[in-house]
Amino acid sequence: MSQVDKNLAKAIVGIAVFLEFSGDEVVDQDSAIQALEQLASTLRGADGETRQSLCSQFADIAKDYSGEQAEFIENLSGALGLIDEKRCR
């Protein structure tokens, strides 16, 4: 299995959380959406094992967050189109 380094997965999560939860005064929302779409497009190019590894890492990383951010991270694999369902198995 292509295991994704946890630090790389944390970096992806950090960027996604920043773009999703920053207000207009920090980052233009259209630009944030465009950046998330570009991130998703790039990550969808990874092989299936890598995408599954990211999904597992995201689920584990979500435990370090709470509330809306934790839920966002739990659903990140689905939102980025890495898996068919909203949450990985």
N, CA, C and O atoms as a CHARMM CRD file, in Angstrom:
* protein
*
  356
    1    1 MET  N      0.84500  -1.19300   0.00000 PROA 1      0.00000
    2    1 MET  CA     0.00000   0.00000   0.00000 PROA 1      0.00000
    3    1 MET  C      0.88200   1.24600   0.00000 PROA 1      0.00000
    4    1 MET  O      1.90300   1.28500   0.68700 PROA 1      0.00000
    5    2 SER  N      0.49900   2.24800  -0.75600 PROA 2      0.00000
    6    2 SER  CA     1.20500   3.53400  -0.77500 PROA 2      0.00000
    7    2 SER  C      0.76700   4.34700   0.43000 PROA 2      0.00000
    8    2 SER  O     -0.24200   5.05100   0.38200 PROA 2      0.00000
    9    3 GLN  N      1.51700   4.24800   1.49400 PROA 3      0.00000
   10    3 GLN  CA     1.18500   4.96000   2.73200 PROA 3      0.00000
   11    3 GLN  C      1.63100   6.40900   2.62400 PROA 3      0.00000
   12    3 GLN  O      2.80000   6.68100   2.35300 PROA 3      0.00000
   13    4 VAL  N      0.72100   7.32600   2.83100 PROA 4      0.00000
   14    4 VAL  CA     1.02100   8.75000   2.79200 PROA 4      0.00000
   15    4 VAL  C      1.57600   9.15800   4.15000 PROA 4      0.00000
   16    4 VAL  O      1.01400   8.80400   5.18600 PROA 4      0.00000
   17    5 ASP  N      2.67500   9.90000   4.14700 PROA 5      0.00000
   18    5 ASP  CA     3.26500  10.41700   5.36800 PROA 5      0.00000
   19    5 ASP  C      2.23600  11.27400   6.10700 PROA 5      0.00000
   20    5 ASP  O      1.56200  12.10800   5.50300 PROA 5      0.00000
   21    6 LYS  N      2.12200  11.06000   7.41900 PROA 6      0.00000
   22    6 LYS  CA     1.11800  11.78900   8.20800 PROA 6      0.00000
   23    6 LYS  C      1.35400  13.29600   8.17300 PROA 6      0.00000
   24    6 LYS  O      0.39600  14.07000   8.19100 PROA 6      0.00000
   25    7 ASN  N      2.61700  13.72200   8.12200 PROA 7      0.00000
   26    7 ASN  CA     2.89800  15.15800   8.06100 PROA 7      0.00000
   27    7 ASN  C      2.39300  15.76900   6.75900 PROA 7      0.00000
   28    7 ASN  O      1.91600  16.90400   6.75100 PROA 7      0.00000
   29    8 LEU  N      2.49400  15.03300   5.66900 PROA 8      0.00000
   30    8 LEU  CA     1.95800  15.50700   4.38800 PROA 8      0.00000
   31    8 LEU  C      0.43400  15.61600   4.47000 PROA 8      0.00000
   32    8 LEU  O     -0.14900  16.59900   4.01200 PROA 8      0.00000
   33    9 ALA  N     -0.20400  14.60300   5.05300 PROA 9      0.00000
   34    9 ALA  CA    -1.65900  14.64400   5.20800 PROA 9      0.00000
   35    9 ALA  C     -2.08100  15.81200   6.10500 PROA 9      0.00000
   36    9 ALA  O     -3.07900  16.47800   5.83000 PROA 9      0.00000
   37   10 LYS  N     -1.31700  16.06000   7.18100 PROA 10     0.00000
   38   10 LYS  CA    -1.62000  17.19300   8.06600 PROA 10     0.00000
   39   10 LYS  C     -1.48700  18.51900   7.32100 PROA 10     0.00000
   40   10 LYS  O     -2.27100  19.44000   7.54900 PROA 10     0.00000
   41   11 ALA  N     -0.50300  18.61800   6.43700 PROA 11     0.00000
   42   11 ALA  CA    -0.32700  19.85000   5.65600 PROA 11     0.00000
   43   11 ALA  C     -1.52600  20.07300   4.73900 PROA 11     0.00000
   44   11 ALA  O     -2.01000  21.19700   4.61100 PROA 11     0.00000
   45   12 ILE  N     -2.00300  19.01200   4.10400 PROA 12     0.00000
   46   12 ILE  CA    -3.17700  19.12200   3.22800 PROA 12     0.00000
   47   12 ILE  C     -4.39100  19.55100   4.04600 PROA 12     0.00000
   48   12 ILE  O     -5.14100  20.43600   3.63600 PROA 12     0.00000
   49   13 VAL  N     -4.57900  18.92300   5.19900 PROA 13     0.00000
   50   13 VAL  CA    -5.70600  19.27000   6.07100 PROA 13     0.00000
   51   13 VAL  C     -5.59700  20.72300   6.52400 PROA 13     0.00000
   52   13 VAL  O     -6.58700  21.45400   6.50900 PROA 13     0.00000
   53   14 GLY  N     -4.40400  21.14200   6.92500 PROA 14     0.00000
   54   14 GLY  CA    -4.21400  22.51400   7.37700 PROA 14     0.00000
   55   14 GLY  C     -4.58900  23.53500   6.32300 PROA 14     0.00000
   56   14 GLY  O     -5.24200  24.53500   6.61900 PROA 14     0.00000
   57   15 ILE  N     -4.17600  23.28100   5.09900 PROA 15     0.00000
   58   15 ILE  CA    -4.51200  24.18400   3.99200 PROA 15     0.00000
   59   15 ILE  C     -6.01400  24.18500   3.74500 PROA 15     0.00000
   60   15 ILE  O     -6.61900  25.24500   3.57900 PROA 15     0.00000
   61   16 ALA  N     -6.61800  22.99900   3.72000 PROA 16     0.00000
   62   16 ALA  CA    -8.05600  22.90100   3.45500 PROA 16     0.00000
   63   16 ALA  C     -8.86900  23.58900   4.54600 PROA 16     0.00000
   64   16 ALA  O     -9.83000  24.29600   4.24500 PROA 16     0.00000
   65   17 VAL  N     -8.49300  23.39000   5.81600 PROA 17     0.00000
   66   17 VAL  CA    -9.20800  24.03300   6.92500 PROA 17     0.00000
   67   17 VAL  C     -9.05200  25.54600   6.83000 PROA 17     0.00000
   68   17 VAL  O    -10.02700  26.27900   6.99900 PROA 17     0.00000
   69   18 PHE  N     -7.84700  26.01800   6.56500 PROA 18     0.00000
   70   18 PHE  CA    -7.61500  27.45400   6.42800 PROA 18     0.00000
   71   18 PHE  C     -8.49800  28.04500   5.33000 PROA 18     0.00000
   72   18 PHE  O     -9.15700  29.06200   5.54200 PROA 18     0.00000
   73   19 LEU  N     -8.51200  27.41500   4.17100 PROA 19     0.00000
   74   19 LEU  CA    -9.29300  27.93900   3.05400 PROA 19     0.00000
   75   19 LEU  C    -10.78800  27.89100   3.33100 PROA 19     0.00000
   76   19 LEU  O    -11.52200  28.80000   2.94400 PROA 19     0.00000
   77   20 GLU  N    -11.24000  26.84200   3.99600 PROA 20     0.00000
   78   20 GLU  CA   -12.67600  26.68200   4.26900 PROA 20     0.00000
   79   20 GLU  C    -13.17400  27.60600   5.36300 PROA 20     0.00000
   80   20 GLU  O    -14.29200  28.11500   5.27400 PROA 20     0.00000
   81   21 PHE  N    -12.37300  27.83500   6.39200 PROA 21     0.00000
   82   21 PHE  CA   -12.87300  28.53700   7.57200 PROA 21     0.00000
   83   21 PHE  C    -12.37400  29.97100   7.71800 PROA 21     0.00000
   84   21 PHE  O    -12.78300  30.66200   8.65100 PROA 21     0.00000
   85   22 SER  N    -11.51600  30.43200   6.83900 PROA 22     0.00000
   86   22 SER  CA   -11.05800  31.81900   6.91100 PROA 22     0.00000
   87   22 SER  C    -12.12800  32.73400   6.33700 PROA 22     0.00000
   88   22 SER  O    -12.77900  32.40800   5.34500 PROA 22     0.00000
   89   23 GLY  N    -12.29600  33.86200   6.96500 PROA 23     0.00000
   90   23 GLY  CA   -13.27900  34.83100   6.50900 PROA 23     0.00000
   91   23 GLY  C    -12.78200  35.63300   5.31600 PROA 23     0.00000
   92   23 GLY  O    -11.62300  35.53100   4.91500 PROA 23     0.00000
   93   24 ASP  N    -13.67800  36.42900   4.76100 PROA 24     0.00000
   94   24 ASP  CA   -13.35400  37.25700   3.59600 PROA 24     0.00000
   95   24 ASP  C    -12.20800  38.22200   3.85200 PROA 24     0.00000
   96   24 ASP  O    -11.48100  38.58600   2.92700 PROA 24     0.00000
   97   25 GLU  N    -12.04400  38.63900   5.10600 PROA 25     0.00000
   98   25 GLU  CA   -10.97900  39.58400   5.42600 PROA 25     0.00000
   99   25 GLU  C     -9.59800  38.92500   5.36600 PROA 25     0.00000
  100   25 GLU  O     -8.58000  39.61500   5.30500 PROA 25     0.00000
  101   26 VAL  N     -9.56800  37.59600   5.38400 PROA 26     0.00000
  102   26 VAL  CA    -8.30000  36.86400   5.33600 PROA 26     0.00000
  103   26 VAL  C     -8.00600  36.36800   3.92700 PROA 26     0.00000
  104   26 VAL  O     -6.89600  36.53700   3.42200 PROA 26     0.00000
  105   27 VAL  N     -8.99900  35.76000   3.29700 PROA 27     0.00000
  106   27 VAL  CA    -8.82400  35.21300   1.94500 PROA 27     0.00000
  107   27 VAL  C    -10.13300  35.37600   1.17800 PROA 27     0.00000
  108   27 VAL  O    -11.21300  35.09900   1.69900 PROA 27     0.00000
  109   28 ASP  N    -10.01800  35.82300  -0.04600 PROA 28     0.00000
  110   28 ASP  CA   -11.18200  35.96300  -0.91600 PROA 28     0.00000
  111   28 ASP  C    -11.83000  34.58600  -1.09600 PROA 28     0.00000
  112   28 ASP  O    -11.15200  33.62100  -1.44800 PROA 28     0.00000
  113   29 GLN  N    -13.13100  34.49800  -0.85600 PROA 29     0.00000
  114   29 GLN  CA   -13.81200  33.20300  -0.89700 PROA 29     0.00000
  115   29 GLN  C    -13.78200  32.55400  -2.27800 PROA 29     0.00000
  116   29 GLN  O    -13.68500  31.33100  -2.37700 PROA 29     0.00000
  117   30 ASP  N    -13.86200  33.34100  -3.33600 PROA 30     0.00000
  118   30 ASP  CA   -13.75400  32.77200  -4.68600 PROA 30     0.00000
  119   30 ASP  C    -12.37300  32.15100  -4.88900 PROA 30     0.00000
  120   30 ASP  O    -12.24100  31.08900  -5.49700 PROA 30     0.00000
  121   31 SER  N    -11.35400  32.82600  -4.37500 PROA 31     0.00000
  122   31 SER  CA    -9.99300  32.29700  -4.48200 PROA 31     0.00000
  123   31 SER  C     -9.83700  31.04300  -3.63900 PROA 31     0.00000
  124   31 SER  O     -9.14500  30.10900  -4.04400 PROA 31     0.00000
  125   32 ALA  N    -10.47200  31.00800  -2.46900 PROA 32     0.00000
  126   32 ALA  CA   -10.41200  29.82900  -1.60500 PROA 32     0.00000
  127   32 ALA  C    -11.05100  28.63100  -2.29200 PROA 32     0.00000
  128   32 ALA  O    -10.50600  27.52800  -2.26700 PROA 32     0.00000
  129   33 ILE  N    -12.20100  28.85300  -2.90100 PROA 33     0.00000
  130   33 ILE  CA   -12.88800  27.77700  -3.62000 PROA 33     0.00000
  131   33 ILE  C    -12.03000  27.28800  -4.77600 PROA 33     0.00000
  132   33 ILE  O    -11.89600  26.08300  -4.98800 PROA 33     0.00000
  133   34 GLN  N    -11.45600  28.20800  -5.51400 PROA 34     0.00000
  134   34 GLN  CA   -10.59700  27.83300  -6.63900 PROA 34     0.00000
  135   34 GLN  C     -9.39600  27.01500  -6.15900 PROA 34     0.00000
  136   34 GLN  O     -9.02200  26.03100  -6.79700 PROA 34     0.00000
  137   35 ALA  N     -8.79800  27.41400  -5.04800 PROA 35     0.00000
  138   35 ALA  CA    -7.64700  26.68800  -4.51200 PROA 35     0.00000
  139   35 ALA  C     -8.05000  25.28300  -4.05800 PROA 35     0.00000
  140   35 ALA  O     -7.31900  24.32400  -4.30400 PROA 35     0.00000
  141   36 LEU  N     -9.20300  25.15200  -3.39900 PROA 36     0.00000
  142   36 LEU  CA    -9.67900  23.83600  -2.97900 PROA 36     0.00000
  143   36 LEU  C     -9.98600  22.95000  -4.18300 PROA 36     0.00000
  144   36 LEU  O     -9.70600  21.75100  -4.15900 PROA 36     0.00000
  145   37 GLU  N    -10.55700  23.53200  -5.22900 PROA 37     0.00000
  146   37 GLU  CA   -10.82900  22.76500  -6.44400 PROA 37     0.00000
  147   37 GLU  C     -9.53800  22.29800  -7.10600 PROA 37     0.00000
  148   37 GLU  O     -9.46900  21.17600  -7.60800 PROA 37     0.00000
  149   38 GLN  N     -8.51700  23.15000  -7.11000 PROA 38     0.00000
  150   38 GLN  CA    -7.22300  22.76300  -7.67300 PROA 38     0.00000
  151   38 GLN  C     -6.58600  21.66100  -6.83500 PROA 38     0.00000
  152   38 GLN  O     -6.02200  20.71300  -7.38200 PROA 38     0.00000
  153   39 LEU  N     -6.67000  21.77800  -5.51900 PROA 39     0.00000
  154   39 LEU  CA    -6.15700  20.74900  -4.62400 PROA 39     0.00000
  155   39 LEU  C     -6.85300  19.41700  -4.90700 PROA 39     0.00000
  156   39 LEU  O     -6.20200  18.37800  -5.01200 PROA 39     0.00000
  157   40 ALA  N     -8.16800  19.45600  -5.02800 PROA 40     0.00000
  158   40 ALA  CA    -8.94500  18.24500  -5.30000 PROA 40     0.00000
  159   40 ALA  C     -8.53800  17.62600  -6.62500 PROA 40     0.00000
  160   40 ALA  O     -8.34700  16.41400  -6.71400 PROA 40     0.00000
  161   41 SER  N     -8.40800  18.44100  -7.63800 PROA 41     0.00000
  162   41 SER  CA    -8.03100  17.94400  -8.96700 PROA 41     0.00000
  163   41 SER  C     -6.67400  17.26100  -8.93400 PROA 41     0.00000
  164   41 SER  O     -6.49300  16.19700  -9.52700 PROA 41     0.00000
  165   42 THR  N     -5.73300  17.86400  -8.25000 PROA 42     0.00000
  166   42 THR  CA    -4.39100  17.29000  -8.15700 PROA 42     0.00000
  167   42 THR  C     -4.41900  15.96800  -7.38700 PROA 42     0.00000
  168   42 THR  O     -3.82400  14.98400  -7.82600 PROA 42     0.00000
  169   43 LEU  N     -5.10500  15.94000  -6.24400 PROA 43     0.00000
  170   43 LEU  CA    -5.13800  14.73200  -5.42400 PROA 43     0.00000
  171   43 LEU  C     -5.89600  13.59300  -6.09400 PROA 43     0.00000
  172   43 LEU  O     -5.57300  12.42700  -5.86600 PROA 43     0.00000
  173   44 ARG  N     -6.89400  13.90400  -6.91300 PROA 44     0.00000
  174   44 ARG  CA    -7.62400  12.85200  -7.63100 PROA 44     0.00000
  175   44 ARG  C     -6.73300  12.13100  -8.62300 PROA 44     0.00000
  176   44 ARG  O     -7.06600  11.02900  -9.05900 PROA 44     0.00000
  177   45 GLY  N     -5.60700  12.72900  -8.98800 PROA 45     0.00000
  178   45 GLY  CA    -4.66200  12.08200  -9.89200 PROA 45     0.00000
  179   45 GLY  C     -3.81800  11.01200  -9.22100 PROA 45     0.00000
  180   45 GLY  O     -3.10400  10.27500  -9.90200 PROA 45     0.00000
  181   46 ALA  N     -3.88600  10.91300  -7.90300 PROA 46     0.00000
  182   46 ALA  CA    -3.12100   9.89200  -7.17800 PROA 46     0.00000
  183   46 ALA  C     -3.73800   8.51300  -7.40300 PROA 46     0.00000
  184   46 ALA  O     -4.92100   8.39500  -7.72200 PROA 46     0.00000
  185   47 ASP  N     -2.92400   7.47400  -7.23100 PROA 47     0.00000
  186   47 ASP  CA    -3.45300   6.11400  -7.38100 PROA 47     0.00000
  187   47 ASP  C     -4.41400   5.78700  -6.23900 PROA 47     0.00000
  188   47 ASP  O     -4.43400   6.47300  -5.21700 PROA 47     0.00000
  189   48 GLY  N     -5.19700   4.74900  -6.42100 PROA 48     0.00000
  190   48 GLY  CA    -6.23000   4.37700  -5.45700 PROA 48     0.00000
  191   48 GLY  C     -5.69900   4.10000  -4.06800 PROA 48     0.00000
  192   48 GLY  O     -6.33400   4.46900  -3.08000 PROA 48     0.00000
  193   49 GLU  N     -4.55300   3.45900  -3.97100 PROA 49     0.00000
  194   49 GLU  CA    -3.97600   3.16300  -2.65900 PROA 49     0.00000
  195   49 GLU  C     -3.58400   4.44800  -1.92700 PROA 49     0.00000
  196   49 GLU  O     -3.78000   4.56600  -0.71800 PROA 49     0.00000
  197   50 THR  N     -3.03900   5.39000  -2.65700 PROA 50     0.00000
  198   50 THR  CA    -2.66000   6.66700  -2.04900 PROA 50     0.00000
  199   50 THR  C     -3.89200   7.43100  -1.59300 PROA 50     0.00000
  200   50 THR  O     -3.89800   8.01200  -0.50800 PROA 50     0.00000
  201   51 ARG  N     -4.94100   7.43400  -2.42100 PROA 51     0.00000
  202   51 ARG  CA    -6.18100   8.11500  -2.03800 PROA 51     0.00000
  203   51 ARG  C     -6.78700   7.47700  -0.78500 PROA 51     0.00000
  204   51 ARG  O     -7.28500   8.18500   0.09100 PROA 51     0.00000
  205   52 GLN  N     -6.74700   6.15100  -0.69500 PROA 52     0.00000
  206   52 GLN  CA    -7.27800   5.46200   0.48300 PROA 52     0.00000
  207   52 GLN  C     -6.43500   5.77900   1.71200 PROA 52     0.00000
  208   52 GLN  O     -6.96800   5.94800   2.80900 PROA 52     0.00000
  209   53 SER  N     -5.12800   5.85900   1.52900 PROA 53     0.00000
  210   53 SER  CA    -4.24800   6.21100   2.64200 PROA 53     0.00000
  211   53 SER  C     -4.55200   7.62500   3.14100 PROA 53     0.00000
  212   53 SER  O     -4.61200   7.86300   4.34700 PROA 53     0.00000
  213   54 LEU  N     -4.74200   8.55500   2.21400 PROA 54     0.00000
  214   54 LEU  CA    -5.11000   9.92300   2.60400 PROA 54     0.00000
  215   54 LEU  C     -6.41700   9.92100   3.38200 PROA 54     0.00000
  216   54 LEU  O     -6.54500  10.60700   4.39500 PROA 54     0.00000
  217   55 CYS  N     -7.37000   9.15900   2.91000 PROA 55     0.00000
  218   55 CYS  CA    -8.66700   9.06500   3.57800 PROA 55     0.00000
  219   55 CYS  C     -8.48500   8.60500   5.01300 PROA 55     0.00000
  220   55 CYS  O     -9.06700   9.18300   5.93100 PROA 55     0.00000
  221   56 SER  N     -7.68900   7.57900   5.21200 PROA 56     0.00000
  222   56 SER  CA    -7.43300   7.06400   6.55900 PROA 56     0.00000
  223   56 SER  C     -6.72000   8.10100   7.41900 PROA 56     0.00000
  224   56 SER  O     -7.05100   8.28800   8.59000 PROA 56     0.00000
  225   57 GLN  N     -5.74100   8.77100   6.82300 PROA 57     0.00000
  226   57 GLN  CA    -5.00600   9.80500   7.56600 PROA 57     0.00000
  227   57 GLN  C     -5.94300  10.94400   7.95600 PROA 57     0.00000
  228   57 GLN  O     -5.88200  11.42900   9.08600 PROA 57     0.00000
  229   58 PHE  N     -6.81400  11.38000   7.03500 PROA 58     0.00000
  230   58 PHE  CA    -7.75100  12.46300   7.33600 PROA 58     0.00000
  231   58 PHE  C     -8.65000  12.07600   8.51500 PROA 58     0.00000
  232   58 PHE  O     -8.89100  12.89100   9.40600 PROA 58     0.00000
  233   59 ALA  N     -9.14700  10.83300   8.52000 PROA 59     0.00000
  234   59 ALA  CA   -10.01700  10.38000   9.60800 PROA 59     0.00000
  235   59 ALA  C     -9.27500  10.42400  10.94200 PROA 59     0.00000
  236   59 ALA  O     -9.84600  10.80100  11.96500 PROA 59     0.00000
  237   60 ASP  N     -8.01000  10.03800  10.92300 PROA 60     0.00000
  238   60 ASP  CA    -7.20800  10.05700  12.14500 PROA 60     0.00000
  239   60 ASP  C     -6.92300  11.49600  12.59200 PROA 60     0.00000
  240   60 ASP  O     -6.99700  11.80500  13.78100 PROA 60     0.00000
  241   61 ILE  N     -6.60300  12.35300  11.65400 PROA 61     0.00000
  242   61 ILE  CA    -6.29700  13.75800  11.96400 PROA 61     0.00000
  243   61 ILE  C     -7.52200  14.48300  12.50400 PROA 61     0.00000
  244   61 ILE  O     -7.39200  15.36500  13.35300 PROA 61     0.00000
  245   62 ALA  N     -8.71100  14.12500  12.02200 PROA 62     0.00000
  246   62 ALA  CA    -9.95200  14.76800  12.46600 PROA 62     0.00000
  247   62 ALA  C    -10.13500  14.64900  13.97600 PROA 62     0.00000
  248   62 ALA  O    -10.79200  15.49200  14.58700 PROA 62     0.00000
  249   63 LYS  N     -9.56400  13.61700  14.57800 PROA 63     0.00000
  250   63 LYS  CA    -9.68500  13.41100  16.02400 PROA 63     0.00000
  251   63 LYS  C     -8.99100  14.52500  16.81600 PROA 63     0.00000
  252   63 LYS  O     -9.30200  14.74300  17.98700 PROA 63     0.00000
  253   64 ASP  N     -8.05600  15.22400  16.17700 PROA 64     0.00000
  254   64 ASP  CA    -7.34700  16.32000  16.83900 PROA 64     0.00000
  255   64 ASP  C     -8.12000  17.63600  16.79000 PROA 64     0.00000
  256   64 ASP  O     -7.68700  18.63200  17.37000 PROA 64     0.00000
  257   65 TYR  N     -9.24300  17.64400  16.11000 PROA 65     0.00000
  258   65 TYR  CA   -10.06800  18.84200  15.94800 PROA 65     0.00000
  259   65 TYR  C    -11.40400  18.62400  16.63000 PROA 65     0.00000
  260   65 TYR  O    -11.69200  17.52000  17.09200 PROA 65     0.00000
  261   66 SER  N    -12.22200  19.66000  16.69600 PROA 66     0.00000
  262   66 SER  CA   -13.55100  19.53400  17.28100 PROA 66     0.00000
  263   66 SER  C    -14.55700  20.31300  16.43900 PROA 66     0.00000
  264   66 SER  O    -14.18600  21.12100  15.58800 PROA 66     0.00000
  265   67 GLY  N    -15.81000  20.05800  16.68900 PROA 67     0.00000
  266   67 GLY  CA   -16.89600  20.80300  16.06100 PROA 67     0.00000
  267   67 GLY  C    -16.90900  20.73800  14.54700 PROA 67     0.00000
  268   67 GLY  O    -16.67300  19.69200  13.94200 PROA 67     0.00000
  269   68 GLU  N    -17.19300  21.88700  13.95300 PROA 68     0.00000
  270   68 GLU  CA   -17.32400  21.97300  12.50700 PROA 68     0.00000
  271   68 GLU  C    -16.04400  21.58000  11.77200 PROA 68     0.00000
  272   68 GLU  O    -16.09200  20.96200  10.70900 PROA 68     0.00000
  273   69 GLN  N    -14.91500  21.94000  12.34500 PROA 69     0.00000
  274   69 GLN  CA   -13.65000  21.60400  11.68900 PROA 69     0.00000
  275   69 GLN  C    -13.43100  20.09500  11.67200 PROA 69     0.00000
  276   69 GLN  O    -12.98200  19.55400  10.66200 PROA 69     0.00000
  277   70 ALA  N    -13.73400  19.41300  12.75700 PROA 70     0.00000
  278   70 ALA  CA   -13.59600  17.95100  12.79000 PROA 70     0.00000
  279   70 ALA  C    -14.51000  17.30400  11.75800 PROA 70     0.00000
  280   70 ALA  O    -14.09700  16.39100  11.04300 PROA 70     0.00000
  281   71 GLU  N    -15.74000  17.77000  11.67900 PROA 71     0.00000
  282   71 GLU  CA   -16.68800  17.22600  10.71200 PROA 71     0.00000
  283   71 GLU  C    -16.21700  17.48900   9.27900 PROA 71     0.00000
  284   71 GLU  O    -16.31700  16.61900   8.41400 PROA 71     0.00000
  285   72 PHE  N    -15.70400  18.69300   9.04100 PROA 72     0.00000
  286   72 PHE  CA   -15.17600  19.03200   7.72300 PROA 72     0.00000
  287   72 PHE  C    -14.05600  18.07100   7.32400 PROA 72     0.00000
  288   72 PHE  O    -14.02500  17.58100   6.19500 PROA 72     0.00000
  289   73 ILE  N    -13.14100  17.80500   8.25300 PROA 73     0.00000
  290   73 ILE  CA   -12.00600  16.92700   7.96300 PROA 73     0.00000
  291   73 ILE  C    -12.47600  15.48400   7.75900 PROA 73     0.00000
  292   73 ILE  O    -11.96900  14.78700   6.88000 PROA 73     0.00000
  293   74 GLU  N    -13.43600  15.03600   8.56200 PROA 74     0.00000
  294   74 GLU  CA   -13.98800  13.69100   8.39200 PROA 74     0.00000
  295   74 GLU  C    -14.58400  13.50800   6.99700 PROA 74     0.00000
  296   74 GLU  O    -14.53800  12.41100   6.44000 PROA 74     0.00000
  297   75 ASN  N    -15.14000  14.57000   6.43700 PROA 75     0.00000
  298   75 ASN  CA   -15.77100  14.51900   5.12000 PROA 75     0.00000
  299   75 ASN  C    -14.85100  14.97200   3.98900 PROA 75     0.00000
  300   75 ASN  O    -15.26900  15.01900   2.83200 PROA 75     0.00000
  301   76 LEU  N    -13.61600  15.30100   4.31100 PROA 76     0.00000
  302   76 LEU  CA   -12.70100  15.89400   3.32900 PROA 76     0.00000
  303   76 LEU  C    -12.42400  14.97200   2.15200 PROA 76     0.00000
  304   76 LEU  O    -12.36800  15.43700   1.01300 PROA 76     0.00000
  305   77 SER  N    -12.25100  13.69200   2.39500 PROA 77     0.00000
  306   77 SER  CA   -11.96800  12.76400   1.29100 PROA 77     0.00000
  307   77 SER  C    -13.09700  12.76400   0.26400 PROA 77     0.00000
  308   77 SER  O    -12.84900  12.75900  -0.94200 PROA 77     0.00000
  309   78 GLY  N    -14.32600  12.77000   0.74500 PROA 78     0.00000
  310   78 GLY  CA   -15.47100  12.82100  -0.15700 PROA 78     0.00000
  311   78 GLY  C    -15.58300  14.15600  -0.86300 PROA 78     0.00000
  312   78 GLY  O    -15.87700  14.21700  -2.05700 PROA 78     0.00000
  313   79 ALA  N    -15.34500  15.23300  -0.11200 PROA 79     0.00000
  314   79 ALA  CA   -15.43500  16.57800  -0.69500 PROA 79     0.00000
  315   79 ALA  C    -14.39000  16.79400  -1.78500 PROA 79     0.00000
  316   79 ALA  O    -14.63400  17.49600  -2.76600 PROA 79     0.00000
  317   80 LEU  N    -13.22500  16.18300  -1.60000 PROA 80     0.00000
  318   80 LEU  CA   -12.16900  16.32300  -2.59700 PROA 80     0.00000
  319   80 LEU  C    -12.30100  15.31300  -3.73800 PROA 80     0.00000
  320   80 LEU  O    -11.53300  15.35000  -4.69800 PROA 80     0.00000
  321   81 GLY  N    -13.27500  14.41600  -3.62700 PROA 81     0.00000
  322   81 GLY  CA   -13.49300  13.43200  -4.67900 PROA 81     0.00000
  323   81 GLY  C    -12.49600  12.28000  -4.65700 PROA 81     0.00000
  324   81 GLY  O    -12.25800  11.63900  -5.68000 PROA 81     0.00000
  325   82 LEU  N    -11.91500  12.01700  -3.48600 PROA 82     0.00000
  326   82 LEU  CA   -10.93700  10.93500  -3.38000 PROA 82     0.00000
  327   82 LEU  C    -11.60800   9.57300  -3.23500 PROA 82     0.00000
  328   82 LEU  O    -11.02500   8.54300  -3.57700 PROA 82     0.00000
  329   83 ILE  N    -12.84000   9.57900  -2.72500 PROA 83     0.00000
  330   83 ILE  CA   -13.62400   8.35800  -2.54400 PROA 83     0.00000
  331   83 ILE  C    -15.04500   8.63000  -2.99900 PROA 83     0.00000
  332   83 ILE  O    -15.44200   9.78300  -3.16900 PROA 83     0.00000
  333   84 ASP  N    -15.81100   7.56200  -3.19600 PROA 84     0.00000
  334   84 ASP  CA   -17.18300   7.72400  -3.65400 PROA 84     0.00000
  335   84 ASP  C    -18.12400   8.18000  -2.55000 PROA 84     0.00000
  336   84 ASP  O    -19.04100   8.96500  -2.79400 PROA 84     0.00000
  337   85 GLU  N    -17.89900   7.68900  -1.33800 PROA 85     0.00000
  338   85 GLU  CA   -18.75700   8.06300  -0.22200 PROA 85     0.00000
  339   85 GLU  C    -18.19000   9.29300   0.47800 PROA 85     0.00000
  340   85 GLU  O    -17.06800   9.71300   0.19500 PROA 85     0.00000
  341   86 LYS  N    -18.97200   9.87100   1.39500 PROA 86     0.00000
  342   86 LYS  CA   -18.51200  11.03200   2.13500 PROA 86     0.00000
  343   86 LYS  C    -17.39700  10.67400   3.11000 PROA 86     0.00000
  344   86 LYS  O    -16.50100  11.48300   3.35200 PROA 86     0.00000
  345   87 ARG  N    -17.44400   9.48500   3.66400 PROA 87     0.00000
  346   87 ARG  CA   -16.42900   9.08200   4.65300 PROA 87     0.00000
  347   87 ARG  C    -15.77300   7.79500   4.18800 PROA 87     0.00000
  348   87 ARG  O    -16.40900   6.95800   3.54700 PROA 87     0.00000
  349   88 CYS  N    -14.50200   7.64400   4.51300 PROA 88     0.00000
  350   88 CYS  CA   -13.82300   6.41200   4.12700 PROA 88     0.00000
  351   88 CYS  C    -14.16400   5.31100   5.10400 PROA 88     0.00000
  352   88 CYS  O    -14.65900   5.56200   6.20300 PROA 88     0.00000
  353   89 ARG  N    -13.90100   4.12600   4.70000 PROA 89     0.00000
  354   89 ARG  CA   -14.23400   2.96900   5.53000 PROA 89     0.00000
  355   89 ARG  C    -13.12100   2.63300   6.44400 PROA 89     0.00000
  356   89 ARG  O    -13.22500   1.68200   7.22000 PROA 89     0.00000
